[in-house]
Structure formats: C-alpha cells, structure tokens
Amino acid sequence: MFLFISTSLRLKTFPSFLRRWFSTSTLQNPQHFIPILLNARQHHNLFECELAFVSALKSCSSSSQGRQLHSLVLKLGLHHNTFIQNSLINMYAKCGSISDAQLLFDAFPTLDPVSCNIMVSGYFRIGQLDRARQLFDVMPSKNCVSYTTMIMGLVKNDCFGEALEVFKDMRSCGVVPNDLTLVNVISACSHFGGIWNCRMIHALAVKLRVEGLVLVSTNLMHAYCLCSSVREAGRLFDEMPERNLVSWNVMLNGYSKAGLVDMAGELFERIPDKDVISWGTMIDGYIQRDCLHEALMVYCAMLRNGLGPNEVMVVNLVSACGRLTANSDGQQLHGTVVKRGFDCYPFMQTTIIHFYAACGMMDLANLQFKVGVKDHLVSWNALVAGFIKNKMTEKARQIFDEMPERDVFSWSTMISGYTQAEEPRMALELFHKMVASGVKPNEVTMVSVLSAIATLGTLKEGRWAHEYIRSESIPLNDNLRAALIDMYAKCGSINTALQFFNQIRDKVSCVSPWNAIICGLASHGHGTLGLEVFSDMQRYHIKPNSITFIGVLSACCHAGMVEPGRRIFKSMKSVYNEEPDTKHYGCMVDLLGRAGLLEEAEELIKSMPMEADIVIWGTLLAACRTHGNVNIGERAAENLARLAPSHGGGKVLLSNIYADAGRWEDVSLVRRVMQSQTMERAPGCSGVVR
C-alpha cells in the first residue's frame, strides 16, 4: 500500500482510459500491460513505462510471472529505475520469494526507506521476525509508513507488547500515526486487556480527528468489549457518524458475550442488513444463557429470511440441544446437517455423537459413528465418552480396545469410567498399561487415578502416584491438588494432606482444594481445625460453595460444636447466597441429634422447603435411640415407613427404642410386623488397608 502512493498521484495527470485500466490492475493478467508498455517504450514515455511495469508487477500472482517481467525490465534497461526496482522487490516479497527480493534489495547502493519498508513487511510475512527487527533498527528516515509496517507485522505475529513499545518509540520521535497505525495499536491493547490503554488510544484518535472513521471506531469498540467495558463500547457505537455491517456485528457480539441478551436483541432488530454472522451472533447469545427456545426461534426466522446456516452455527445449536437434552430439536438439526452436507466435517460427526450420548440415545450415537468416517480419533473418543457417561463401561471398553490409535484423552476417559463405576483396580491396571504404552498422562488422568487410589485406601500406591506427578512434571492445577489432598485424607494420612495443603494454599485460585482439606479434617474428627481452615479461606477471598458447607457442618457435627454450626447454617443464605439442600439439612439434623436437641431437630425438618428423605428421618431416629426419646422416635419411624415401607433398619431402631424404654409389647408388635413383611437390608462390606 505504501509503495503506490506516488503512483496514485501521477495517475491524476494520466489519460482517463489508462487511469481506469491501471486502477483495476489487480484484476488484470500481467500480460495485458505488455502492449501499453511497448507503446510507451516506442514513444519514449518513461512515465507510462513506469506505470505499466508497476501495474503489471502488482497484478502478479506468482513469482514465475514476475520473473518474466523482471527479464523484460533488464532487457529494456530499466533495472536502475528505483520506482520499478521497488516494485520488483515488492512482487517477490508478496509471492514469498524473499531470497530474490533480498538480492534486489542488496543491490541498492544505499538503504532506501521504501525498499526497507517492503523488506520488513516481507520478512514478517514469512515469519522472519529477527531479520525484520534488525532491518527496522538500521533503516534511515523512519516515517509513519515504516512504524506502521513494523507495528502491523508484530501484531500479526502476536508480539503485542513489542508492538506497543514500537508505538511509544514512534510517538517519542514525533512521528504522527495514521488511522491504520491506530487500528493495529488498538488490536495490541485489546489483547493485553488493559482498559486504560484503550482509553488513551481513544483519546489520541480524538486528538488526531480519526475517531469518526469506521475502521478506527469499530476496532475501538471491539477492544472495549474485550476489556469487559461494553458500556463504553455502546456509547462509542451510538456516537459513530457512520456504521457498516462489521460495526453492528461487533457491538452485537459485545452485548452477547457480556450476557446482555436483551440489549443484544434490541440492537439486532435495528441492524439494517443482517448477514449470517449477525444471526449467528444472536443465536450464540441465547445459547450462552441456555435459552434454547429463543435461539431456535431466531434460527427459524433466519431461514425464513432466505439465509442458510453455516457449520459453526449448527454445531453450537446441536451442542446446546445435547446439553439441555432437547431430543426432538437436536434430531431435526441432525437432518439439516445431512441435508447441507455438513456431516463430512469430523467435528460435526463428533458433535452429533456427543448430542445423542448426552440424551441417553447410545444406539443412535453408535449408528452415527458406524455410518461416519472412522479415520478421526475424536469420533472414537466421543463414542467412548458417551458410553462412559451412560454408565455402559463394558461397551466403552469394547470400543476402546478396537481403537486403531489412542491419545491421552482416550486413556483418561476410560480410566475415569472405571473410577466412576467403582472399579478402582481396573482403573489402576489401565493406568499402568497407559504408561507402558508410552502415552504420558496429564492432570485429568491423574485426578481419576488418585480418586481410584482413595477408594482403595492404599497409601503406598498414593505416595507412588504423587511422586510420579513430580517426576513427570505434570502440572498441578487446582483439581489435581484437591485430588491429592482427598487421597491422603481417605488413605488415613490426614497429616500429609494438611502438610501438602499448607504448601499450596497460596497458589490455589478456586475452592476445590479448600473443600478437600475441610472435608478431610471433618472425617478425621478435627472439627476445630476444619473451622480454622474455613476462616482462613474467607481471608483468602475464596467464595465457599455447597460442598464447603457440607464439610464445615460435618466438622461441627463431629466436634459437637452446635452454636458454630447453627451460625454457619444460617449464614449460607444470608451471607453467601447459597441455598441449603437436603444434605445440609441432614448435617444439621445430625449435629442437633448428637447434642440431644431432638425437638429442635424435628422442627428443623418440618421447616425444610423440600421433603425430608429417608436419610434425614433415619438420622433423627438413630439420635432418638441414643437419647431414648420414644415420642419423636415414633414419629421419625412413621415418616421413614411412609417413604420406605420395606426399610428394615428403621424398624430395628424403633424396636430397640421400645426395648430401652421397657415397652416389650410394642417391641413384640414391631417384630411381628417385620416377620410378616419382606424387609430390605443394605449389604455391608469391609476393606483392608495394605
């Protein structure tokens, strides 16, 4: 672009028919300029020769075409013409023949700013960043084009910080940027996510009086949206004197990504000429909020307007149907996929398999896999993951064994499946096969492995797994840290769990490791220490979740701390906006029951917003046995019998309560009922820690 500025100035004095010819030169074949060139040569018109050569070289699509013109330049003796020589360098650089461009560039007796700009751009185009930097540092008379070329090349190669440094140098040297400079600087700022940088560039655009240009304003809007400042982007959009479709789509995308679907909908209705991107952005906005019905309504409206979907839009809709188990809608979209030929894409086949698996229709997921292409590993992985999700572990293993190749995702999915199916020994056996096959586990794999070890309670194997993570330099994310803490706690080494937690507590950013140590301390009877960790967690500004409160209330229960338990239970809703569920109520009933506060426990059950389950009534009944409360015990047993008539444990507890109270007739009555009915008894099991 910088090379042909002088060309456009010269064209003003050129004949009108030739001006039209040269202005459309990028659409012409280079051979079309040869007659004009020869005519100009015959009439000794050097100016027309220059323009003909420049336009011909500009229209070259390959270096072979350019070499023919280069030969003609040499034959006509025009190779010393700086204007034509720069055009040749630009042609070679544009066609990727940087070595040919380098030869011509080196032939210059002195560094020419225009040729330097061309070479810097050419180096960036083929990824030779160091050579671009070296040439930029020594080139003379750097102007706006030079700095813009350098900044643009750095931005395209993701060197955003360096691009901003070059821009600062440009400003300190007193070189005034243009609109293209600012567009690239805005792009660099947006990748850094610095709102103040965006505001400063905005102020500079106002100062240079280019903020009204569509390109500048649109890129500023995009930067504000990426920096989570959609309001500022909206104000800028409203003030734009001129907008194009890209501007509308950028603002629409900003509202959608920020979750402001209502504002996005209002803006969407105002777009004068919507394209597929506009419709797709609006659909995606609804999908992000799980508003599938609204998304499908927009999709149908798009079809009525004569526009067809692209593959990305259909993938998003099918994925949403799977996530929200919208069977019928997903199957209709599957029909669209087949009709439009999108099923040839591997990612589309994978998405459809995931959809049917999420909806529990594994027969159709399997059928889709069978009729699809078998060359894509992601499809195999999707099918294995689908069987695992639907608790069909044997079928998943069958597909896994048939796989022509396996990656870390394949192994991790299968290991996780065995862990979820409570087959920890199979999970560990498969893990050792994975290591032996040469596939390196990742943090997801190790979470499942540690969970399997925790189920078995084998501390020796747990220590080996921890050492393996260290030796293989597997990254410790928060989930893996939590799994390690949970493993040590469940394998009986709560001190090691606490020691590890103290080492990593300053590095964690989510609640999972805190939950693991609090629940571990609670299960080991260290209630006071669990509450201390909970207090530390608040000082670290980690927001507790539902699991946190189960752990804390269990800690209070094991330590018999009634008042702290009451306070924490009340704070769930009032302080942390966390609605207690059945498990939290069960913890409180257990806490009050152990303390002998049976009346309060019964009142708490009555105040529950949901119906109490057999666990809660069974907990209260057990507490009544401990404290010898016959009246509440009878009511608890009655509710337990209502929910589970064949529950034998409840009747045994009630019989024991009567026996402790000396009410032998009632004992006899309960035992006759038990003999006349078929009672269920949960099987027990035991394990040996080796």
C-alpha positions in Angstrom: 0.0 0.0 0.0 2.8 2.4 0.9 4.6 1.7 -2.4 1.9 3.0 -4.7 1.1 6.3 -3.1 3.2 8.2 -5.6 1.5 6.1 -8.4 -1.9 7.4 -7.5 -0.6 11.0 -7.5 0.8 10.5 -11.0 -2.4 8.9 -12.3 -4.2 12.2 -11.9 -2.4 13.5 -14.9 -2.8 10.3 -16.9 -5.4 9.8 -19.7 -8.7 8.7 -18.4 -8.9 5.3 -20.2 -5.4 4.4 -18.8 -6.4 5.6 -15.3 -9.3 3.2 -15.4 -7.0 0.4 -16.7 -4.3 0.9 -14.0 -6.8 1.4 -11.2 -8.2 -2.1 -11.8 -4.7 -3.6 -12.4 -5.1 -6.1 -9.6 -7.8 -7.8 -11.6 -5.8 -8.0 -14.8 -3.4 -10.5 -16.2 0.2 -9.1 -16.2 0.3 -9.9 -20.0 -2.4 -7.3 -20.6 0.0 -4.5 -19.8 2.7 -5.5 -22.3 1.0 -3.6 -25.3 0.8 -0.5 -23.2 4.4 -0.9 -22.1 5.7 -1.4 -25.6 3.7 1.5 -26.9 5.1 3.7 -24.1 8.6 2.5 -24.9 8.2 3.2 -28.6 7.1 6.8 -27.8 10.0 7.2 -25.2 7.4 7.9 -22.5 9.3 6.8 -19.3 6.4 7.8 -17.1 4.0 5.5 -18.9 6.6 2.7 -18.8 6.9 3.0 -15.1 3.2 2.9 -14.6 2.8 -0.1 -16.9 5.5 -2.1 -15.1 4.2 -1.2 -11.7 0.7 -2.2 -12.5 1.8 -5.4 -14.2 4.0 -6.4 -11.2 1.2 -5.5 -8.8 -1.1 -8.0 -10.6 1.4 -10.9 -10.5 0.1 -13.9 -8.6 3.3 -15.9 -8.7 7.0 -15.3 -8.8 7.2 -17.1 -12.2 5.0 -14.3 -13.8 7.1 -11.7 -12.0 10.4 -13.2 -13.3 9.2 -12.8 -16.9 8.5 -9.1 -16.3 11.9 -8.9 -14.5 13.6 -10.2 -17.6 11.8 -7.6 -19.7 12.9 -4.9 -17.2 16.5 -6.0 -17.7 16.1 -6.2 -21.5 14.8 -2.6 -21.6 17.5 -1.3 -19.3 15.0 -0.1 -16.7 16.6 -2.1 -13.8 18.2 1.1 -12.4 14.9 2.8 -12.0 14.2 3.0 -8.3 10.5 3.0 -8.7 10.5 -0.2 -10.8 13.1 -1.8 -8.7 11.0 -1.3 -5.6 8.0 -2.8 -7.4 10.1 -5.9 -8.2 11.1 -6.3 -4.6 7.5 -5.9 -3.5 6.4 -8.5 -6.1 9.0 -11.1 -4.9 8.2 -10.4 -1.3 4.5 -10.7 -1.9 4.9 -14.0 -3.7 7.1 -15.5 -1.0 10.4 -15.4 -2.9 12.1 -13.4 -0.2 15.6 -14.5 -1.4 15.0 -12.9 -4.8 13.7 -9.8 -3.1 16.8 -9.8 -0.9 19.1 -9.9 -3.9 17.5 -6.9 -5.4 17.4 -5.1 -2.1 21.2 -5.7 -1.5 21.9 -4.2 -4.9 20.8 -0.8 -3.7 23.9 1.3 -3.1 22.2 3.0 -0.1 19.3 2.0 2.1 16.1 3.3 0.6 13.1 3.8 3.1 10.6 2.5 0.6 12.5 -0.7 -0.1 13.2 -1.1 3.6 9.5 -1.0 4.3 8.8 -3.6 1.7 11.5 -5.9 3.1 10.3 -5.5 6.7 6.8 -6.4 5.6 8.2 -9.4 3.5 10.1 -10.7 6.5 7.1 -10.6 8.7 5.0 -12.3 6.0 7.3 -15.4 6.2 7.8 -15.3 9.9 11.4 -14.0 9.9 10.8 -11.6 12.8 14.5 -11.2 13.8 15.5 -10.0 10.3 12.6 -7.6 10.3 13.7 -6.2 13.6 17.3 -5.9 12.5 16.4 -4.0 9.3 14.0 -1.7 11.1 16.6 -0.8 13.6 19.1 0.4 10.9 16.7 1.8 8.3 17.0 5.6 7.7 14.3 8.2 7.8 11.6 6.2 9.5 8.2 7.7 8.8 4.6 6.8 9.6 4.6 4.0 7.0 7.8 2.5 8.5 6.5 2.4 12.0 3.0 1.2 10.9 4.6 -1.6 8.9 6.6 -2.7 11.9 3.7 -2.5 14.3 1.4 -4.3 11.9 3.9 -7.2 11.5 4.4 -7.5 15.2 0.6 -7.6 15.9 0.1 -10.2 13.2 2.8 -12.4 14.9 1.2 -11.9 18.3 4.1 -9.7 19.7 1.6 -7.3 21.2 3.9 -5.9 23.9 6.7 -5.2 21.5 4.2 -3.6 19.1 3.2 -1.1 21.8 6.9 -0.4 22.6 7.5 0.5 18.9 4.4 2.7 19.0 5.8 4.5 22.1 9.1 5.0 20.2 7.2 6.4 17.3 5.5 8.9 19.5 8.7 9.9 21.2 10.3 10.5 17.8 7.5 12.9 16.9 6.1 10.8 14.1 2.3 11.2 13.7 0.4 8.0 13.4 -2.4 7.5 10.9 -5.6 5.5 11.1 -4.0 2.2 10.1 -1.4 2.7 12.9 -4.1 3.2 15.5 -6.1 0.2 14.3 -3.1 -2.1 14.9 -2.2 -0.4 18.2 -5.8 -0.9 19.4 -5.6 -4.6 18.5 -2.4 -4.9 20.6 -4.1 -3.1 23.5 -7.1 -5.3 23.4 -5.0 -8.5 23.6 -3.4 -7.1 26.7 -6.8 -6.5 28.2 -5.9 -3.1 29.6 -8.9 -0.7 29.6 -6.7 2.3 30.3 -4.6 1.7 27.3 -7.8 1.5 25.2 -8.9 4.8 26.7 -5.6 6.5 25.9 -5.7 5.3 22.3 -9.3 6.5 22.1 -8.2 10.0 23.3 -5.4 10.0 20.8 -7.8 9.1 18.0 -10.0 12.1 19.0 -6.9 14.3 19.1 -5.9 13.2 15.6 -9.5 13.6 14.4 -9.7 10.0 13.1 -12.2 8.6 15.7 -15.0 9.2 13.2 -13.5 6.7 10.7 -15.4 3.5 10.7 -12.3 1.3 10.8 -10.9 3.1 13.9 -14.2 3.3 15.8 -15.1 -0.3 15.1 -11.7 -1.6 16.3 -12.0 0.6 19.4 -15.5 -0.9 20.1 -14.0 -4.4 19.8 -11.2 -3.5 22.2 -13.6 -2.1 24.8 -15.7 -5.2 24.5 -12.7 -7.5 25.0 -11.8 -5.4 28.1 -15.3 -6.0 29.6 -16.3 -2.4 29.1 -19.4 -2.9 26.9 -21.0 0.3 28.2 -18.1 2.4 26.8 -18.3 0.4 23.5 -22.1 1.2 23.4 -21.5 4.9 23.9 -18.9 4.9 21.1 -21.3 3.0 18.8 -24.1 5.5 19.4 -21.8 8.4 18.6 -20.4 6.9 15.3 -21.4 9.2 12.4 -21.2 6.2 10.0 -21.5 2.5 10.6 -21.0 -0.6 8.4 -22.2 -4.1 9.0 -19.0 -5.0 10.8 -19.6 -2.2 13.3 -23.1 -3.6 14.0 -21.9 -7.1 14.4 -19.0 -6.1 16.7 -21.4 -4.3 19.0 -23.9 -7.2 18.9 -21.2 -9.7 19.7 -20.1 -7.5 22.6 -23.5 -7.5 24.2 -24.0 -11.2 23.6 -20.6 -12.2 25.1 -21.3 -10.0 28.2 -24.6 -11.8 28.7 -26.7 -8.7 27.9 -29.1 -10.7 25.7 -31.9 -8.2 25.9 -29.7 -5.3 24.8 -28.3 -7.6 22.0 -31.9 -8.4 20.9 -32.8 -4.7 20.7 -29.7 -3.9 18.7 -30.2 -7.0 16.5 -33.7 -5.6 15.4 -32.1 -2.4 14.4 -29.5 -3.9 12.0 -30.5 -2.8 8.5 -29.0 -5.7 6.5 -28.3 -8.7 8.7 -25.8 -11.3 7.4 -25.2 -14.9 8.7 -22.7 -13.5 11.3 -25.4 -11.2 12.7 -27.9 -14.1 13.0 -25.3 -16.5 14.3 -24.1 -14.0 17.0 -27.7 -13.5 18.2 -28.2 -17.3 18.3 -25.0 -17.8 20.2 -26.0 -15.1 22.7 -29.2 -17.1 23.6 -27.3 -20.4 23.7 -24.8 -18.9 26.2 -27.7 -18.2 28.5 -29.2 -21.7 27.9 -32.2 -20.0 26.2 -32.5 -22.7 23.6 -36.1 -22.0 22.6 -35.3 -18.3 21.8 -32.2 -19.4 19.9 -34.2 -21.8 17.7 -36.8 -19.1 17.1 -34.1 -16.8 15.8 -32.7 -19.7 13.7 -36.1 -20.3 12.1 -36.5 -16.5 11.4 -33.1 -16.6 9.7 -34.3 -19.4 7.4 -37.5 -17.5 6.6 -35.3 -14.6 5.5 -33.6 -16.8 2.9 -30.3 -17.3 4.7 -28.8 -20.7 5.3 -26.8 -21.7 8.4 -23.1 -22.3 8.4 -21.5 -25.3 10.1 -20.4 -23.3 13.2 -24.0 -22.2 13.9 -25.3 -25.8 13.6 -22.6 -27.2 15.8 -23.5 -24.6 18.5 -27.2 -25.5 18.3 -26.7 -29.2 18.3 -24.3 -28.9 21.3 -26.9 -26.9 23.2 -29.6 -29.5 22.4 -27.3 -32.1 23.9 -26.5 -30.0 27.0 -30.2 -29.3 27.6 -31.4 -32.8 26.4 -33.7 -31.4 23.7 -34.0 -34.7 21.8 -36.5 -33.6 19.1 -34.8 -30.3 18.2 -31.4 -32.0 18.0 -32.7 -34.7 15.7 -34.2 -32.1 13.4 -30.9 -30.3 13.3 -29.2 -33.6 12.5 -31.4 -33.7 9.4 -30.2 -30.2 8.5 -26.6 -31.4 8.9 -27.1 -34.3 6.4 -29.1 -32.2 4.0 -26.5 -29.5 3.8 -23.5 -31.9 3.6 -22.0 -30.7 6.9 -21.7 -34.3 8.1 -18.4 -34.6 6.1 -16.7 -32.5 8.8 -15.1 -34.6 11.6 -16.1 -32.0 14.3 -19.7 -32.3 13.1 -19.8 -36.0 13.5 -18.2 -35.7 16.9 -20.8 -33.2 18.0 -23.7 -35.4 16.9 -22.3 -38.4 18.8 -22.0 -36.2 21.9 -25.6 -35.0 21.4 -27.1 -38.5 21.2 -24.9 -39.6 24.2 -26.0 -36.6 26.3 -29.6 -37.5 25.6 -29.1 -41.2 26.5 -29.6 -42.5 23.0 -26.5 -44.5 22.7 -27.9 -46.7 19.9 -28.2 -43.6 17.6 -24.8 -42.4 18.8 -23.3 -45.7 17.8 -25.1 -45.7 14.5 -23.8 -42.2 13.7 -20.3 -43.5 14.4 -20.8 -46.5 12.2 -22.0 -44.5 9.2 -19.4 -41.8 9.7 -15.7 -41.7 8.8 -13.5 -43.9 11.1 -10.3 -42.1 10.4 -10.8 -39.4 13.1 -9.7 -40.2 16.6 -12.1 -37.6 18.1 -15.1 -39.6 16.9 -13.8 -42.7 18.7 -13.1 -40.7 21.8 -16.6 -39.2 21.6 -18.2 -42.7 21.5 -16.2 -44.0 24.4 -17.0 -40.9 26.4 -20.7 -41.4 25.5 -20.8 -45.0 26.8 -19.0 -43.9 30.0 -21.5 -41.0 30.5 -24.3 -43.5 30.3 -22.6 -46.0 32.7 -22.0 -48.6 30.0 -18.5 -49.3 31.0 -18.1 -52.7 29.3 -19.3 -51.3 26.0 -16.9 -48.4 26.3 -14.0 -50.8 26.9 -15.0 -52.8 23.9 -14.8 -49.7 21.7 -11.6 -48.6 23.4 -10.0 -52.0 22.6 -11.0 -51.6 19.0 -9.5 -48.2 18.6 -6.7 -48.1 15.9 -4.9 -45.5 18.0 -5.3 -43.9 21.4 -4.3 -40.5 22.8 -4.2 -39.2 26.3 -7.9 -38.3 26.1 -8.9 -41.9 25.2 -7.0 -43.4 28.1 -8.1 -40.7 30.6 -11.8 -41.2 29.6 -11.6 -45.0 30.1 -9.7 -44.7 33.4 -12.3 -42.2 34.6 -15.1 -44.5 33.6 -13.7 -47.3 35.8 -13.3 -44.9 38.7 -16.9 -43.7 38.4 -18.1 -47.3 38.1 -16.4 -48.1 41.4 -13.9 -50.4 39.7 -10.7 -48.8 41.1 -8.5 -51.8 40.5 -9.4 -51.8 36.8 -8.7 -48.1 36.6 -5.2 -48.5 38.1 -4.5 -51.6 35.9 -5.4 -49.5 32.8 -3.3 -46.6 34.0 -0.2 -48.8 34.2 -0.9 -50.1 30.7 -1.2 -46.5 29.5 2.2 -45.6 31.0 3.7 -48.8 29.5 2.4 -47.8 26.0 4.3 -44.6 26.1 1.4 -42.2 26.4 2.1 -39.6 29.0 -0.8 -39.0 31.5 -2.0 -35.4 32.1 -3.6 -33.8 35.1 -7.0 -35.1 34.2 -5.7 -38.7 34.1 -4.1 -38.3 37.5 -7.2 -36.9 39.1 -9.0 -40.2 38.2 -6.0 -42.3 39.3 -5.9 -40.6 42.7 -9.7 -41.0 43.1 -9.3 -44.7 42.4 -6.4 -45.0 45.0 -8.6 -43.0 47.5 -11.4 -45.6 47.0 -9.0 -48.5 47.7 -7.3 -46.7 50.6 -3.8 -47.8 49.5 -1.5 -45.2 50.9 1.6 -46.8 49.4 0.2 -46.5 45.9 -0.9 -43.0 46.6 2.6 -41.9 47.6 3.9 -43.5 44.4 1.3 -41.6 42.3 2.3 -38.3 44.0 6.0 -39.0 43.3 5.1 -39.9 39.6 3.4 -36.5 39.2 6.5 -34.8 40.5 9.0 -36.8 38.4 7.0 -36.4 35.2 6.4 -32.6 35.8 2.7 -33.0 35.4 1.2 -29.5 36.0 -0.6 -29.1 39.4 -3.9 -27.4 38.7 -6.5 -26.9 41.5 -8.4 -30.1 40.7 -5.2 -32.2 40.9 -4.2 -30.5 44.2 -7.7 -31.3 45.6 -7.4 -34.9 44.4 -4.1 -35.3 46.2 -5.4 -33.9 49.5 -8.5 -36.1 49.2 -6.4 -39.2 48.5 -4.1 -38.6 51.5 -7.1 -38.0 53.8 -9.0 -41.1 52.6 -5.9 -43.2 52.9 -5.6 -42.3 56.5 -2.8 -39.8 56.3 -4.5 -36.5 57.3 -1.2 -35.0 58.5 0.3 -35.4 55.0 -2.9 -34.0 53.4 -2.6 -30.9 55.7 1.1 -30.5 55.1 0.6 -30.6 51.3 -2.4 -28.1 51.6 -0.2 -25.7 53.6 2.4 -25.8 50.8 0.0 -24.9 48.1 -2.7 -22.8 49.7 -1.1 -19.5 48.4 -1.2 -20.9 44.8 -4.8 -22.0 44.5 -7.5 -19.9 43.0 -10.6 -22.0 43.3 -12.5 -23.6 46.2 -11.8 -27.3 45.4 -8.5 -27.8 47.4 -10.1 -25.9 50.4 -13.1 -28.2 50.3 -10.9 -31.3 50.1 -9.0 -30.4 53.3 -12.1 -29.2 55.2 -13.9 -32.4 54.4 -10.8 -34.5 55.2 -10.4 -32.8 58.6 -14.1 -33.3 59.3 -13.9 -37.1 58.5 -10.9 -37.5 60.8 -12.7 -35.7 63.7 -10.6 -32.5 63.6 -13.6 -30.2 63.7 -11.9 -27.2 65.3 -9.1 -27.3 62.8 -11.6 -27.6 60.0 -13.3 -24.4 61.2 -10.0 -22.6 61.3 -9.3 -23.5 57.7 -12.8 -22.2 56.8 -11.9 -18.9 58.4 -8.6 -18.8 56.6 -10.5 -19.4 53.3 -12.5 -16.3 53.8 -9.4 -14.3 54.4 -8.1 -15.5 51.1 -11.3 -14.2 49.5 -12.3 -17.7 48.2 -16.0 -18.0 47.9 -17.4 -21.2 49.5 -19.8 -23.4 47.7 -22.3 -26.1 48.6 -19.6 -28.7 49.2 -17.7 -26.3 51.5 -20.7 -26.1 53.8 -21.2 -29.8 53.9 -17.6 -30.2 55.1 -17.9 -27.4 57.7 -21.2 -28.6 59.1 -19.8 -32.1 59.2 -16.8 -30.8 61.1 -19.1 -29.1 63.6 -21.1 -32.3 63.9 -18.0 -34.5 64.7 -16.7 -31.9 67.2 -20.1 -31.3 68.8 -20.0 -27.6 68.1 -23.7 -26.7 68.0 -23.6 -23.0 68.1 -20.9 -22.5 65.4 -23.0 -25.0 63.3 -26.2 -23.0 63.7 -24.4 -19.8 62.8 -22.8 -21.2 59.7 -26.0 -22.8 58.5 -27.9 -19.5 58.8 -25.1 -17.7 57.0 -25.4 -19.9 53.9 -28.3 -18.0 52.6 -27.9 -14.6 54.3 -24.2 -14.1 53.7 -23.1 -16.4 50.9 -26.4 -16.6 48.9 -26.1 -20.4 48.9 -29.4 -22.2 49.3 -29.2 -25.2 51.7 -30.1 -28.5 50.1 -31.1 -31.9 51.7 -27.5 -32.8 52.6 -27.0 -29.5 54.5 -30.3 -30.1 56.5 -29.1 -33.7 57.1 -25.9 -32.4 58.6 -27.8 -30.0 60.9 -30.2 -32.8 62.0 -27.2 -35.0 62.8 -25.5 -32.2 64.7 -28.6 -31.4 66.8 -29.4 -35.1 67.3 -26.0 -35.9 68.6 -26.3 -33.0 71.0 -29.7 -34.3 72.3 -31.6 -31.4 70.8 -34.2 -33.6 69.3 -37.1 -31.2 69.4 -35.1 -28.6 67.6 -34.0 -31.2 65.0 -37.6 -32.2 64.4 -38.7 -28.6 64.0 -35.9 -28.0 61.5 -37.1 -31.0 59.4 -40.6 -29.5 59.4 -39.3 -26.1 58.2 -37.4 -27.6 55.3 -38.6 -26.2 51.9 -38.3 -29.7 50.4 -39.5 -33.1 51.7 -37.1 -34.9 54.0 -35.7 -38.1 52.7 -35.1 -41.5 54.4 -31.5 -40.4 55.4 -32.8 -37.4 57.4 -35.5 -39.4 59.1 -33.1 -42.2 59.7 -30.6 -39.8 61.3 -33.3 -38.4 63.6 -34.5 -41.9 64.5 -30.9 -43.0 65.4 -30.5 -40.0 67.6 -33.7 -40.8 69.4 -32.3 -44.3 70.1 -29.2 -42.8 71.5 -31.1 -40.4 73.8 -34.1 -42.6 74.5 -36.8 -40.3 73.1 -39.7 -42.5 72.3 -42.2 -39.9 71.1 -40.0 -38.3 68.5 -38.6 -41.7 67.6 -42.1 -43.0 66.8 -42.8 -40.0 64.6 -39.5 -40.4 62.8 -40.1 -44.1 62.3 -43.6 -43.4 61.0 -42.2 -41.0 58.3 -39.5 -43.4 57.5 -42.0 -46.2 57.0 -44.1 -43.9 54.8 -41.1 -43.2 52.5 -39.7 -46.7 52.5 -42.1 -49.4 53.8 -39.6 -52.2 53.4 -36.8 -50.4 55.2 -35.7 -52.9 57.9 -33.2 -50.7 59.6 -35.8 -48.2 60.8 -38.0 -50.9 62.3 -35.0 -52.4 64.1 -34.1 -48.9 65.6 -37.7 -48.4 66.7 -37.8 -51.9 68.3 -34.6 -51.1 70.2 -36.0 -47.7 71.4 -39.1 -49.6 72.8 -36.8 -52.2 74.4 -34.7 -49.5 76.1 -37.9 -48.0 77.4 -39.2 -51.3 78.7 -42.2 -51.3 76.4 -42.0 -55.0 75.5 -45.4 -55.3 74.0 -44.5 -52.6 71.4 -41.2 -54.5 70.8 -43.2 -57.6 70.1 -45.6 -55.8 67.8 -42.8 -54.2 65.7 -41.0 -57.6 65.4 -44.2 -59.3 64.2 -44.6 -56.6 61.5 -41.0 -57.3 60.5 -41.7 -61.0 60.3 -44.8 -60.5 58.2 -43.2 -58.2 55.7 -40.1 -58.6 53.5 -37.5 -56.3 54.9 -34.6 -54.9 53.0 -31.1 -54.8 54.5 -28.2 -53.0 52.9 -25.3 -55.3 52.4 -22.1 -54.4 54.3 -18.5 -54.6 53.1 -15.1 -54.1 54.6 -11.7 -53.4 53.2 -8.1 -53.9 54.4 -5.6 -51.1 54.0 -2.3 -52.6 52.9 
